[in-house]
Amino acid sequence: MLQTKTKKILFDEIAEQLDTHPDICIRSYYKALSSLDLNGDSRLINVISASFLKRPNYTSKLFVNLIYRATQYIMLYEYRHSSFHEFGEKEWIDLLKKLENDNDLLIKFEELITKETTQTTIFQRYLAPKVLISMFFNNYEISVLDLGCGLNIGLPGIEQNEEFNIVEDNTTDNLITKYMNDKVHIKKGVAVDIGDPKDKKDWAMACGFYPQEMYMFAQVAEFTKNLWGRTNVKFKKANVYNVSQYLEENEKFDVIIASTMFYQHENLDDVEILLQKLSQNHLTQNGIIIINDFMVVSESKFRWGSSWFDKKGEGYKYLTGVMVKGVAYEAFKWGNGRCNKVVDGKDIKTITKIAKDSKSNFK
């Protein structure tokens, strides 16, 4: 009975993502999953349902996303197949049946969906943090802490002044375009994650692409290797909720970044407490916290739990917010989490004024 109820929860979420995911190949994957268990006897679906029960703090939305990421890992590193962007429902059904009939790979798949979390490190998402840093701190040397750094290419990329993709910039005064090529001067950079990116590289790479983006896989792998060899950013392996234990006593930063991390956290009260502690204990007097995530800003606070997409991936659900002296503001709204199209956040005029005043006070 519990297994039947669990399957219903998962298939309801699969139906939701089938209707809203921006990648047509992933929608075909979810359609194939839906077709696989018509008789209720699919080994793969039973493994998926049992694994979901082992993760009581994981929402169905996050878990269904994780299922696809684990399958993509199997495709890339077990089947050595990266050209599946044209897979339709039939091709995915054949692949999934092959997977459920391979005991060793099915065990590997189960291990991934039981123990891992989705880790999508996309350098383009660090464009907005770079812009906000330029707005607030201009040419000053600053210290930056990156929480949940994943593959650890975001802060090193900003430090090394790597180029971002051109965006469709619909912001007032083209703020993104105006600041995107400014050099940011980082005197100290610290990146934190629960897993060492060098140990988790394959998993992070498997999580970081839609099938339609696989043509960039080798390029990003080389970009990552190159950045790791040049950066001065220090990595610390730590749970972000205990980050104070891994920093020097009274260590403070001008900027703290958290990109696409908190949407995966079930206890959002803990997130709010963490942000308060960071503001009080690890920010300089004029420091800011920059958040990229699927969220809203309401009553001067960041709120999670919103949908990721509207129908077929539209909807500007991915936001960049900035917290100044404990108050949250909405800076930019992105077409989706790939950050290639942007409009003003509702508080951008206020942010621009605060940034101007902050620069005059920054020492």
Protein Blocks (a to p, Z undefined) as FASTA:
>chain_A
ZZmmmmmmmmmmmmmmmmmomblklmmmmmmmmmmmmnopafklmmmmmmmmmmmmbcfk
lmmmmmmmmmmmmmmmmnopablmlpcfklmmmmmmmmmmmmklmmmmmmmmmmmccddd
dfklmmmmmmmmmmmnomaccddddehklnopmlmmmmnopacdddddfbehilmlmmmm
pccddfbdcdddfbdfklmmmmmmmmmpcfklmmmmmmmmmmmmmmmmmpcbdcddddfk
lmmmmpcehiacfbdcdehkllmpmblmlmmmmmmmmmmmmpcfkbccddddddddeehi
acehiafbdeehiaolaccdddeehiacdfbdcfblnopaccddfklmmmmmmmmmmmmm
pZZ
